[in-house]
């Protein structure tokens, strides 16, 4: 199982457990868009989206074209769902893994796979994962990003910012690391 598949599986397990409903948002932030339940496959590569925005993305058995790592990170950061967008989901949609969470798992899997393939990207990935963990995303996404930031931290003092995160995010992240 490649790194991307592991990431996707890990996030989907957390969602299936119903933990994704435990999220918080900063007060006063405006809504950041609606999440729809469009029928887009969850395993669509972000890299394919980055390189061809004029056509719908479809899963392919051929590898996605390589894109610069910074471009990939910018695309993922822009497309990760925000916690307030999930509030608009109806009960039936929220009961199952929302497509936004499934897409996020695939996008984060692309980042993890790129770092796995080229470990020299780890310092930049750490910064990305920290911003993601501190961001306004559902707790499952924040927890995954926190776990990945821990794995790329140079030392324990690098992670002092972690104490400012909600306890639920830190607990979920710890749980994810023990299962991984």
Secondary structure by P-SEA (a helix, b strand, c coil): ccaaaaaaaaaaaaaaaccccccccccccccccccccccccccccaaaaaacccccccccccccccccaaaaaaaaaaccccccccccccaaaaacccaaaaaaaaaaaaaaaaaaacccaaaaaaaaaaaaaaccccaaaaaaaaaaaaaaccccccccccccccaaaaaaaaaaaaac
